[in-house]
């Protein structure tokens, strides 16, 4: 019998539901009619299974099929060998059906057990230059695809789906992380469109770059209102657990991928590679937001302990093959979210970056670990997810305020110049963000009227646009009264429950909120912080409080500027001394000179 190891699996879409009992026979007949005589004689073996379409949960309009060809690809589908990103239409009675190898969008892998409700949706997202089906398929002689062959028996009540997208480096796509995230969100709308499906527990399995897309998707989902789209607004609440397999949260090694694009300096894929490179500023910023979203979710991070061969171009067949030197594609530091052990279960697997998601048998250690976690998810998720959607038990995610800005100035559309200074601010804050548990402070120092505050305003709007999950707080720091006034505005914006109490210590309350990493990332602009005594001198005569007269022994204002890793501060000041004391180092000061009007 022909081995399944080298067989090719195609997806067939557009199967009608009008004759559900004989659609398999009709499809097999259509395939047979397109085979050559020698192919029908047994050279090619055909194995077909008809499945529900996850885009038609009630099975009213369409079904899909998975067709496996052993012994070679039939002649009538040879075009898809040349162009694996294409589709091929075939007539089946009076219906046109479509074959493809790319598996773009969602594909359901097996029919859930009948007679009982679906317990959960499982969605598997492949990595960069991967394949929605093939990336999860083992290399053993049976060619098992564990999400289909194993989970169908071990988790029969789940609706298990794979998600495919075009990330082939050989294609000239211009997609960015944002584009891939938007595509995933758009497809999610189509497969969880009813109230029951939206509130069904959701488990994600993400390999490599697939985890980056997932993180971006969930961050965007939290920013979505119910009125915008109920499916997307419910994603975060429905998500119970995530299995990450070698996801490069802080970037991955891309040198061999860059070799593939060598000679094409303006290849559109270079932009994407830059976004996911090691120590990528974009990924590091996204990581901070994502970690705040999933602290109460079940996270399992598998990481590779074997190295991967680099890509080398075979001079004879002009094909790229992994025959080069051994390298670690995603190191442990990048593959882990670095959450406490009780929040993130960390599991090493003896596999390289590709094989970490390929299990040949149910006895594989990686499969046993993954199945154990998924079974726990299936057991515990229904009660917890139902509670999040219950009006009697609102979830923290449901009630959490959406980050906003207290900057009191509009964006200046006429702002020009100073790009080098703004880029420098971004760089310094991002360098600090790349190191775990590091608070970041930068100061702009220059004479009055040189444009320090204007730079800070522009920077605040750029941060707000790039990272909408980050709070932006503007604090007037010229005297204590204005400082306290700004903190009162922050207290109102973040709706601190004790803020209206007569004896409320607003400064301390806001400080406590800023220190709590559960509240997300924040960036504070400390404007006109010219007097270091205001922040560090306990007996400063300026300490006249707007809520209680002279406070001779008040706590220095610097105490209320916490140095927490989820926050950063941008200072504007005319005083180098004040800026140095507030940032802690002369190295964190950026000089702002008058603009050359010539």
N, C-alpha and C positions, 0 to 999 in steps of 0.2 A: 504493500500500500504506500502511496506517495506520502512523504513526510510533510507535516504541517509547518515545519520550521520556516520554510521559504515560500509559503503560500501567500497570496495577496487577497486582502479583504476590501471589498467595495461596499459602499452604501448606496441603496436604491431609495429614492424619494418619489412621492407622487402616486403611491399605490392607492387605488380607490378602496372605499369601505363598503361599497354597495353589495359586494359578494364576499363577505368575510370568510366563509367556509372554504372557498376554493381559490382564494387569492394566491396561496402558495403554489398550487398546481399551475395556475395561469402564469405566474411569474417564471416558474421552471420551464414551462413550455416556450415562453418568449425567449428565454436565454438559449434553450436548445435550438430553437429555429435560427438563431444567429451564429451558432457554432459551425465551423467547417466540418466536413465529413470526417477527417482524421481526428479532429478534436472530440467529436461525439463518440469515437470508438473507445474512449477510455484514457487517452493521453492526458486529458484535463478532467479532473474530478470537481464537481460543483456541489457545495454545501450551502443551503439557504435557510434562513430563519426570518420569519416575519414578526415585526415588533410594533408596539404602540408608537405613535409619534408624540414626542413630548410637547409639540406645538399644538396638539389637538387632544387635550386631556380626556375629552368625552368620546374620542374616536368616532367622530361624526363625518369627517371629511377625508382624512388621509392616514395611511400607515406607512411605515418604512420597513426596509429589509437590510440584512447584512448578508452578503454573498461572498463566500470564500472559494477561490479558485486554487486548486492544488495541481502542480505539474506545469504551471505557466499561465500567463495572461492570454485569454482568447483573442484572436485576431480582431474581432469587432470592437474590442476595448483597447487596442494597442495605442490609439491616439492619447489615451490617458497615461500611458507610460512615458510618452514623449512630453506631454503637458500635464503633469500630476495636479495642477491647480485648476484644471478645466472640468467640464461636465460633458456627458455623452447621453443623448436622448435615444430612446428605443421605443418602438411601438408595441403596445400590449393590448390586443383587441382594439378598442376604440379610444384608448388612453395613451398619452405619452408619459413614459416614466424616465427618470434621470439617474444615471450612474455617476458616481464620483469617488475619488480616492482621498480627497482633501479633508472630508468630514468637518467642513466649516460650520459654525453655529453649534447647536446642541443636538446630540444624538443619544437616545435612550438605549441602554445596552441589553436589557432584558425586561420581560413583563413581570410586574410585581405579583405576589401571591394574590389570588382571587378570594373573594369572600370576606376580606378584612381590609380596614383602611390602610392607606399608605402611611408608614410610620415616619418617614423622613425623605427629603431630597438629598442625594449625594451628588455633588458636582466636582468633576476632576478637570483641572486646567493644566495643560502641558506647557513646556518652556519654550525659550527662544529657539527657532529653527527646528522645532520638534514637530511631532505628528500627533493629532488628537487621539488616534487609535494605536498606532505603532509604538509610540513612546512608552506605553504601559505594557507592551507585549514582551514576554520572556524570550530568551534565546535558546531555550531547550528544544529537544526534538519534537515536542508536542506543540510548541509555539503558543503557550497559554497566555491569555490576556486576563490578568487576575481580576480586574474590575468587572469583567463580564463572566468569566468562567468560574471564578471562586465566589465572588460576592453574591451571585445569583442563587447560590446554595446556602451561603452563610448568613446573608442578610436579605432574604427573599421578600420582605415587606417594604424594602426601600425602593425608591425610584432613582436608579443610578444612571447618571448622564456624563458624557464627556463633552468638553467645549473645545472647538477648533477655531483657529484664526490664522491668517497668513503672516507668519513671521520669518518666512524663508529669506535667508541672507542673499540668495541668488536673485530674488525678485527686486524690482526697483520701487518697492513701497516706501512711502514717506511717513508711515505711521510713527507716532510718538507714544510714550506711556499713556498720555492723556487720551489719545485716539483709541488705543486698545481698551482702555477703561470704559470709554463711552460706548464702544461696540458691545462690550460685555453687558453693560447696563441696558442697552437697547434690546439685546436678546433675552435678558432676564425678564423684561416686561412681558414677553410673549409666552413664557413657559410657566409663569406664576401669576396668572391674570385673574383668578377668582379669589374670593375671600378665604376659602378653605386652603387653597394652595399657598397664598401669601402668608398664612399663619402656620404653615407646616414647618417643623424643624428643618434646619438647613445645615448640612455638613459640607465643608470644602476640603478637597485634596488638591494641593498645588505643588507642582514641580518647577523648581528654578524660577525663571522669569514669570511663570504663571502666578506665583505668589506676589510678585510686584504688581501685576495687573489687578489681582484680587484686593490688595491693600488699597490701591487707588480707588477701586470701585466702592469699597466699604466707606472710605473717607467721604466720597461724594454722596453716598446714600444717606449718611447722617445729616448732611446739609439739605436734604430734600424734604419738602413739606408734603403732608398727606394730600393736599390739594394739587401739588405739582404732579405726582404720580404715586398712587398708593403702593404699588409693587416695590418701587425703589425705596420709598420711605420706610417700608417694613423690613428691608433686608437685614439691617443691623440687629433688629429685635429677633428676627427668625434665626439668625446665625448662632448656633450653639457651640460648634467646635470646628477647628481647622487642623488638618495634618499638613505641615510644611515639609517638603522633601528638598533639601539643599537649595532653599530660596536665598538668593544673594541680597539680603536686606541692605547691605552696605556696598553692594557692587560685586562684580566677578571679573576674573581674568579674561580679557578680550583680545589679547595679542594675536592668537591664532585666527580668530574671526577677522581681525583687521588684515591679516595676510590674504584672505580670500578676496578682499576688496582692494588690495594693493593694485596700483596702476589706474585706479578710478578715483582720483582725488575728490571728486564731487559726487561720489556714489551716495544716494539718499539714505542708505542704511547707516552711514557713518554717524549721523546725528543720533540715532537710537543707541548705537554702541557707546557714544559719549555719555548718554543718560544712565547707562547701566555699568559703567566702568568702576573699578575699585575706588572707594572713597568718593563716590559721586555725591556732589552737594545736593542734587535733587533727591536722591534716594535717602540720604541722611535726614533731610528735612521731612520727607514723607514718613520715614520710620518713626520720628518723634510723635507725629500726629497719630499714626496707626497704633503705636503702643498704648496710647491713652484710650483708644477705642476698645481694645480687646482685653483689658485687664480682668474683666469678669467673664471672659469666654474660656473655653477649654482649648488650650494650645499645645500641640505636640510638634516638636521640631526634630526631624531626622537630619543628620549631617554625615557626609561622606568621610570615610577614613582611608580610602585608597585614591591614588592619583590617577589622572586621566591623560592619555596620550594627546599631544597636540596635533592639529591638522597639518598634513603635508600633501603637496600636490604631486600626484603620480604622473611622471613625465610621459609614460606610455599611453595611458587612457585619459589623461587630463582630468582625472577625478580627484577630489579632495578626500583623503583618508586619514584616519587617526593612527599614524605610524611614527609620529615624532617623539620628542622627549616627554617624560612624565612631568606633569604639573598638577597642582591642586587648583581645580577650577573655582570652587567656592570654599574658602577656608572656614574654620569653625566659628571664628568671631563674626563673620558675615552671615553665616547660616542660622545663627541663634539670635533671638530677639533680646537676649540678656535680661529677661525677666526673672524674678525669683523662682526657685525650683517648684514651689507650690502653685505657681501660675503658668509655668512653661515646663512641660515634660521633655527633657532633652535625651535623644536616643542616637547613639553612633551606629552606623551600619557599615559592614565591611564591603563596600562597593564604591565604584567611581561615580562621576557625576551623571552618567547616562544609566548605568545599571542599578542605581539606587531606587528606581521605581519599576524594576523588572523582576518579577518573582515567578520562577518556573514551577513551583509546587506550593501546596498549602503549608508544608513544613518549613519553608524559608523563614528565617528569623524575622526579617522585615515584615513579611505578610502577617505573621503571628502577632507582632506588636501593633501593626495597623488595625488588624481585625479586633484585637482586644479593646483598643480605644474606641473604635466605631461601635462595637457592641455596647460599651458603656454609654456612649453618646445616645444610642437608640433607646436605651433603658431609661436614662435620666432626663433627656431633652423634653419630652412631651409636657411634663408638669411645669418645668421652668419656663419654656417658651410660651406656654399658654398663660402663665402668670404675667409675662411681659405685655401680652396683648389684652389682658383683662383690665377693664375700667376700674375694678375694685383694687387691683394691685398694679398701679402704674410702675413701669420700669424706670430706672435711672436714666437710661438712654432716651426714653420718651419725654422725660421732664427736663433733661439737661438743656441749658440755654445754648443757643447757637452763638459762637464767638463773634464779636463785633468790635467796633473801634470807637474810642472816645476822642479821637483827634478833632479839635474844634474848628479846623480850617478846611476849606474845600480844596480839592486837588487843583493845582495850577497847571492848566493845559499849555500854558506858554513857557513852562519851565524848560530851560535848555542849559547845556553845559553841566559841569560838575559830575559827569558820568564816571570819571576816574575815582572820585571820592566815594560815590555811591557804590561802585564796584568793590572798592576797598572795604567798605562797611560790610557788605554782603560776605566778602571773603573771610573777614575776621570772625564774624559770627558763625559762619558755616564751618570754619576750622575748629572752633570750640564745640560745635554740635557733633562733629565727627568723633569726638572723644566722649566716652560714656561719663555721665555724672559731672559734667563741667558746665559751670555757669559762665555766661559771656557778657562782657561789658566793653563798650567802645565809646570814646569821647571825641567830639568835634570841638576844637579850640581855635578861637580867632577873635579879632576885634569886633566890637558891636557893629552890626550892619553889614557884615561880609556875606551873610546868607546861610548861617548855620541852621537856623530854624527852618528855612525853606528847604534845605537839603534833607532835614529830618522829616519834614512833611512828605516830600516826594518819596523818601525811603519807606515811610509808613504805608503809603498807598501801594507801593510795589510789593511789600510783604503781604498786605491784605489781599492783593490780587493773586499772588503766587501760592499763598498758604492760607486759604480762608478759614482753616481750623485754628488759626492762631489769634488770640486776643491782642488788641493793640490799645495800650493805655497812654494817654498824654497827661503828664504831670507838670504843672507850673511850679518851678522851684526857686523863684526869686526871693521868697520869704516863707515863713512858716504858715501864715494864714492861707496863702495861695496853695501851698502843698496840701494842707488839710482839706481845702475846698476840692482839690482834684481827687483826693482819696474818697471824699464823700460822693463825688460823681461816679467813681468806680464802684463804690458800694451799691449805689442805685442801679448801675448798669448790670452788675452781676447778681442783683437782687438778694443781698445778704439779709437773712430774716431778722437779725437783731439790730439792724441799722437805725430803726426808729425809736429804739428804747432810750429814755432820757440819759442813762448813765453809760451808753454804749461807747466803747473805745474804738472809734472808727479806724484809726491808724493800725491798731493791733488786729482788728477783725479783717481788714484788707490784707495785712501781712500774712495772717494765718491762711487766708484763701489762696494767696499767691504761692505759699509753701506747699500746698496740697497738689501733688502731681496729678491726682484724679481729675482736677479741673482743666487739664490740658495745658498747651503751650501758650506763653504770653510774651509780649515784647513791650517794654516801657520806654517812653521817651521822656527824659528828665531835662526839661527845657529851662535855660537860663540859670543853671546851677553854678553861680559865680562865687558864692560865699562858702568856703569850706567850713567855717565856724558854725554855720547853720546846720550842718550835718554831723559834725563831730565834737563841738564844744558843748558840754553839759550846762554851762553857766552863761550861755550867750544871751545878751540883752535882747536879741531879736526873738527870743522864745516867748513872745506874747501870743497866747492862744486865742483863737476866735471863739472859744467856747468856755473860757474860764479865767481871763485875766493873765497876770504874769505867772509863768511857770518856771521858777528859778531852778528847779532840779528835774526838769523834764528829760525824758529819754532822748538822746540824739536822734535826729531824723534818719541817719544812716541805718539805724536798727530796723527801720521799717522797709528797707530795700533788701529783701532776702536774696541770698546767693544760691538759688535752687536751680538744678539742671534743666528744669522745664521752662526757665525764663531767661530773658536777655534784656540788657538795658543799653540805650543809646543816650549819652549825655551831651548837651550843648553848653558850652561855658566860655567865658572870656578869661578865665583863670586857669593857667596850667597847673597850679598847685591843687586847686579844687578838683580838676579833672583827674589828676594823678591819684589823689586820695580816694576818689569815688571809683575809679577803675582798678586801682591797685598797682598800676605800672605805667611808666612813661611809654612803654612799647604799645600800649593800647590807645594812644592819643594820635589823632589825625589832625594835622594843621590845616586850617582853612584860610587861604589868602584871598585878598580882594581880587575879583575877576578882572582880567585885562580887557578893557573896553575898546582897545584898538582893533 
